[in-house]
């Protein structure tokens, strides 16, 4: 089981009230929410191995060089000095090191690699896996890794992690008209405002799915532009021709990397804490109480 950790603790942060705080008043809603998520996932799915994949770089330079708008809108804008705009304090970022410390103390493998996103770590570990893989994420980008033949599926949280949509190839074909390998091409053509990907103007999700069904993949679509008999409308042909520069670089941005230099790690699910003293200290310092104990009890089972 591979966790898209940022996706999950982000959901925990907004799903658990920020009135959940440490003894000193520091919010720990994302920490406790994530621990409860992991306990529920282990209880329901009993994976042999579990890796918490981290964003060492959520906006890698090599992706931005190819598409400058990539996640550009997420870059925090500095508030001008003297502005009367009230800056809302960030109470999520300070919780991330606490999450990392707790995972390390418990003994859950945690991997983040410089210059890569968690998606890339997940893509690489999925490729290296000998057996079935469950990817837990609220990010549709990872649908591209779904592969029935290898037993790779996505568990997509609908409500918390108690209600998960199991995304396999049949579900993808019903929902989007493509399989796992076709999803990246669909996303590339459609675009994704949440990631700053412009897509091909005028080519929406349904049109992209039809073109992929007709021509097989992105390369097939672009090759067909040279064939006047190909079933592409004049307006679609024009838009795709105009987007050739984007289409040339977008695949490297949209597709998750499969060759990340992941460090040596032990993915085996721990049955007892790696560092009991650290677990006890962290529980007391941050008031993690029931959430941490539920996780430890579930791991022991």
N, C-alpha and C positions, 0 to 999 in steps of 0.2 A: 504494500500500500504506500503510495506516494502522496504526500500532502502538499498542496499549493498553500504554504503557510500564510503568506500575506493575504491571500484571498479569504482564508478562514478567520484569521484574527481581525481582519477588517469587518467581516460580517458579525463577529462576536462583539466588536466595539460598538456597532450600531444596534445590536440585538440585546445587549445587556445594559441596564441603566448605569449611568456614570456615578450613581449614588453608591455603587459597589466600590469601596475604597479600602486602602491599607490603613493600619492604625494611625498613621500620621496624616491621613486625609488624602493621600495620593490616589487618583483613580486607578483601579486594577481590573476594570470590567473586561477589557480585551484579554488579559491574562487568564482570568477565571473562566471566561467564556470559551477560550480555546482549549483549556484543560478539560472542560466538560465535553466539548466537541470530540476530543481525542478519546476520552473515556467511552463515549457513546459509540464511536466508530470501532474501537477495539472490541467492545462488548457485542456489537451487532455482527461484525464481519470476521473477527478473529484472524487477522493476518499473521503470517509467520514472520514477515519482515515489515518494518515501518520506517520511512525516512521523511523527516520534515524538511522540505526543500525551501530555501530562502532566496530572497532577492538581494544578492550582493550588489547588484546594480540594476535598478528598475528601469533605467533609460540608457542602455549601453551606447557609447559613442559611435561604434561601428554601425549601429542601426540608424542613428541620427544623421550620420554622414550620407547614408543612402537616401533617407527620406527625412528632411529637416523638421517636418511637422510631427514626427513620431512623438506622441505623448507630450507635445510642446505645451498644450493647454494645462497640463498638470504641474508644470513648473511654477512654484509659488512666486507670485509677483510681490516685489518689495513695496511696502506702503511708504509713500513719500513722507519725508520728515516734515512735521508740522501739520500733517493731515488730520482731519477730525474723524477719519474712519477708525472705528475701534477694531483692533486686531484681536481675533478670537484665538485664545491660547490653544496650542496643539497638545492634547492630552493622550494621543495615541502613540506618537513616536517614542516618548520616554518609557512606554510599556514594552517595547520590542526587546531591549536588552534584558529585561526581567524574564520575558518569555524564553529567550535564549539560555539564560542561566538555569531556569527551571528544567528545560528539556535536557540540558547537559547533566544536571545533577541526577535526574531520573534515569538517564541512560538511553534516551531516544535519539537515534542518529539524526544529526542536523547538518545539512550541506548547503553552503552558499559559495559560489565561485566568482572571483573578481571578473568584471566585464561581462557577466552573464546574468540573465534573469532566472527566477525559479523555474519558469517554463522550460528553459534550455536544460537545466539540471534534470528536470522530469523527463524531457525528451531523450536525453542521453541514458539515464538509468532505465527507462523503458526499453530502449534498444538493447541494453546489456542484460536485461532480465531473462532468466532461463525459463521461468514459468509465468502464469497469469499475473496481470497487474491491474490493480484498481487505483485510478487517479482521482483524488478528491479535490475538486476545485469548483469555484463559482465563475470561472473564466471560460467562455466558449472557445477561445483560441485553442484550447487543448483537445477539442473534439477531433482535431486533425490526427491525433495519435490512436484513435479507436481502431481496433483491428481484431475482428472476430477470430481469425485464424490463429492469432497468437494469444487470445484471451485477454486483450487489452480493452478495458472499458473505462468510462468516466462516471463517477458518482457525483451528480450535480445537485447541490443543496437547494431544495425548494423552500423548505421552512426549517431553519436550524440545520442540524444534520440528522434529525430524527426522520425527516421525510426527504429521501434522495431520489432524484430521477436517474435511473440506470440508463446510461447512453451507450447503446451498441450500434452496430451498422444498420439494423432494421429500423431502429428509432431515428437515426440520422436520415435514412432514405425517406421515411414517412414525413419527417419535419422539414428537411431541406432539399430532398431529391438527390443527395450525394452520399457517398460512403466516407469513411474516415480520411482516406487519402485525397479525396476531392474537396474536403472542407476548407483546406487552406486556400485553394484556388477560388472557391466561392467567396471566402472572406476578402481575399485580395481584390476581386472584381467588384464586390458589393461595397467595400470600404467599411470602416469602423470609426465613427466620430470619437468614441471613447478612447481610442488609441491614436487618434490623429492621422488615420490612414484615409486618404481622399477617395480611393477606389476609382473606378472609371465612371465619369459623369454619365448619367442616363442608363447605367447598367445596374439595375437593382437585383435583389436576391432571386426573384423568380426568373428574370431574364438570364442571370448568370447560371442558374441551375439548368435552364433549357439549353444554353450554349454548351455547357459541360456534358450534358446528356448527348448532344449531337456530335461533339467533336472530341470527347474523351477527357481532355485536360486542357490546361492553359496553353501549352505549346501547340496543341491541336487547333485551338481556336485561332491563335495568332498565325499559324501556317495557313489556315483556311482563308485569311484575308487576301492571300495571293490568288485565290481561285474565285473568279467572278460567278461561278455556278454554285458556290457554297451557300447554304441556307442562312444567310445573315442579312438583315434588312439594311438598306442604305444608311439609315441614321446610326445603327449599331456599328456598321463598318467604319463610318466616319469617326465615331467616338473612340473606337478601339485603335484606329490608326493614330489619332491624336494623342492617345495615352501610351504609345509604345515606350517612351522613356521611363514612365512610371512602371509599366509592366516588366521592363527589363531588370529593375532593381528590387521591386516589391517582394518577389518570392523569398529572397534572403532575409528580408525584414519580417515577413509574416510567418514563415516556417520556423518552427523551433529548431534550435541547434541539436545535433546528435553526436557531436564530438567534443563536448565540454570535458576539460581535464579534471574529472572529479577526484577528490582525494580518497585515500584508503579510509574505509569506514566499516563498522560492523552494523548491518541493518537489522540484526535479529531483535525481535521485540523483547525488552527486558522483563524479567519476572520480579525483580526486586531492584531498588534504587542503586545506581552506580555509586553515589556518594550520599549515604543516609544523613550524615551530619549537615551537608550543604542543603539537602531537602528540608531538614528541620529548621535550619536558620532562615531559609527563604520563606517557608510557610509562616514563620513568626514575623519576619520583617515586613512582609507584604500582606499578611492576613489572608492567606490563600485557603486556609481551613478546609471546608468540605470539598471544594473542587479538586484540590490536590489529593486529598485522601480518597476520593472516589476513583481518580485515575490509578492510584497505587493499588487499591483493592481490586480494580478491574484487571490490572496487569498480573497480579498474583493469581487470579483465577485462570 
